[in-house]
Each structure stands twice: as C-alpha cells, then as structure tokens.
Amino acid sequence: MEQNNKKIGSKIFVPAVCIGLFTLLAAFFTKISPRVGMSVGVFVAVIILRIYSKSNTPSVFLKDCRRMMDVVGPLSMLPMLLAALGPYLQLQATLQLELLFMRLAWRYLP
C-alpha cells in the first residue's frame, strides 16, 4: 500500500479532475448535456485508475460504489424527492394565492 502511495503520489487527483473537466467541456463547448460529459469523464477516470494499478478491476469499482451508496443512500434520494415535490408545492402555493384573491374579491367587491 505504501509503495503504491509513493508510486502514484499526487497523480491520484487526476481522475477526479478529469470528471470535472469533461463535464465543463460538455457544458460550455458542445451541445450535448453536461451529464453525458460527466459520464465520459467517469469512464476516462476508470481507465486512468486501471492504468495506475492492475488491481483496480471492475469488481473493485462496483464494491466501492456499493459501499458509498450504503453510506449516502438516503441522502442521495433527497434531491429526487424535492424535485418530485416541487410542482406539487408550486401548485399548492398558486392555489393558496388564488384563494386569497377570491376572499379579498368576495369581501371588497360589490
């Protein structure tokens, strides 16, 4: 482990920078979605990590993904929940505003 640490050094940050770089390139310089750029960046990062160490097999990546999702699983659902509730809450706010206008009109208009 220590030998890998000395061998790789600060190059370990290259895959993470690669993901962000591909996302920004896709967002600003192409007409494709930044999500596609991020996906391409992830695949390039996996290839770079595979080059760094032959022990990085696909099963290692899948186990690490599983472990991370076990840790942040419920938190990763929060944005989806808020996105699903957004239109509902907007509709409720609109209905409350309309109800307020109806009450004001009923009270003050002859």
Secondary structure, DSSP 8 states (H G I E B T S, - for coil): -HHHHHHHGGGGGHHHHHHHHHHHHHHHHSSS-HHHHHHHHHHHHHHHHHHH-TT--HHHHHHHHHHHHHHHHHHHHHHHHHHHHHHHHHHHHHHHHHHHHHHHHHHH--
